[in-house]
Structure formats: C-alpha cells, structure tokens
Amino acid sequence: MEELIARITAALGVEPETARLAVGHVLGFFRKEFPDGPVAELVAKLPGADEAIAAAEAAPAADGGLLGGLLGGLGGLVGGSKGDLMALAGRLSGVGLSIDQSQALAKEFFAHAEGIVGKEKLKEITDAVPGLSQFL
C-alpha cells in the first residue's frame, strides 16, 4: 500500500493522507461492486487495503463544492454501477481532487493493480463498469 500511496502522492501532487483516502474510496467502490473474484484478490494482496477502505468510510464527508455535490447527487439518481461511479467521483472531489487528478488517480491505481492481480483480472474489473477501461 505504501508504494501505491507514494506513487499517487507524487503523480497527483497531494499529501499522503489525501492519496490514502482517495485509494480507500476507490477500493471501497470496487469491493462494493464486486465483493468476490479479482477485487477480493486485489484487496487481499494489497497490505493495508482494508484499513484504507475503513478510513475512507469513517472520514467525515468533506465538502466537495458544487462539483462534488452535483456528482454525488447524480449518482443517487442514476443508480447501479454508473451511479456509484458518479458518487465515487463526488467523494474524490470531496477529498480535494480535481477531475484531472481523479483521472490520474485511476491510471496510477490501475497500473499498480495490474502488477498485483495481472492484466487479465484487471480487465475483468474494468470491463464490468462502463468507461473504466479507458484508464488502462
């Protein structure tokens, strides 16, 4: 986990705690969407993943401004994995990430995850949520 946090901290230009919360939100999203299979393997093989998810869940909801509120609200209206993805974008905005930083986060996260579970299993994860494969 520390390698991933350092990688994201450097790529996004954020504090390590912000990177950890962002990763926790992303992992929490995937675990909620896909509690078994490659996601469970990724969480199991990423030391500190459970703690990062718990910290993100326990963190007070930060004010993501207009964008965070809008995305979170739209997520509730859309529903399903697309809605959850919009809600995730709202949570990432809430920890202070811009849209560009969120996209960079996805690319760094998936690059690291590929090294843990392999390209084939990562593709299973990203193919299940429309739009995610663009970050591979």
N, C-alpha and C positions, 0 to 999 in steps of 0.2 A: 504494500500500500504506500509506503513512504516514497518508493521510486515513482509511482504514479502521481502522488501529490507534488513531488518536486518537479516532475515533468510538466504538470498542468500549471503550477505556480510560475514557472519560467515562461511557458508558452502564452499564458494569459496576462502575465504581469500583475498577479493578485497575491494577496497574503496566503500563506499555507492554510490557515483556518478557513478562508473563503473557498479555496480549492477543495478542502476536505468536505465541507458542507455540500458543495456542488456535486462532488463524486457520490456522496451519500444519497443525495436526491436522485441522481441518475441510477445508481444501483437499486434504490428503493423502487423506482419506477419499473425497472426490468423485473425485479423479484415479484412485484405485484402482478405484472402482466404475465409472467412466465415462471411460476414458482418451482417448476421442475426442469429437467433437461440441462441444456448448456448454461443457462443462467445460474442454476443451483451449483453447477460445477465451477463456474467463474467465481461466485461468492465464496465457495469452499476453498478455492485455491488462492484467493486474494486475502492474505492476512490483514485483519483489521476491517474487513468489509462490513461485517455485522455491526461493529462499533460505529463505523461511519454512517451507516443507514440509521441506526438508533439516534445518533447525534443530530442528523438532519431532521428526523421525525420529531425530536424533542425541542429543536431550536424554535424560538418564538418566530412567528410569521413576520418576516421583515416586510416593510412597505416597499413593494416593487414599483411604486409610482403608477402612473397611468398605464404603462405597458404591462406591468406585472398584473395589475388588477384586471385589465382587459383580457389578457391571455387566460388567467385563472378563471374568470367568469365565462369566457367562451368554452373553456374546457368542460365546464359543468353543463353547458347547453349541448355540446356536440356528443359527448358520451363515448364509450368504448375506448379503444387504444388511442384513437386520434384525439379524443377529448382529454385523456390522461396525458398525452404528449403535450398538448397545449397547457394543461395545468402544470406540467413539469417546466415548461418554458417560463411560466409565471413565477414558479418557485426559484428558478435560476436568476430571473430578473430581480427577485426579492432579496437574493444574497449579493446583488450588485453587479451581475454580469450583463453586459450588453448583448445584443443579438450576435454580433461578430464574435464576441468572447464565447458565447454558448456554442456557436458552430465550431470554433477552435477546440473547445472542450470536447465536443463529440468526436472530432478527428483524433485528438490525443487519447481519449478514453478507448476508442475502438482499436487504435494501433496497439495500445498496451494490452487490451483484452485479447487481441489476436495472438499475441505472444504467449498468453496463458492457456486459452482453450483451442487455438488453431483457427485457421481461416474458414474451414467448413462449418464449424459450430457457430462461429461469429456470424456467418452469413445466415444461418438458421434464425438467429436472434433478430438481425436487422431486417430480414425479409418479412418477418411477421408484423412489422409496423411500417405502414406505407411512408415513404420518404426518408427512412433512415439509411438505406443502402448508399445514398449519395455521399455519406460521410466516410465510407470505407476507402 
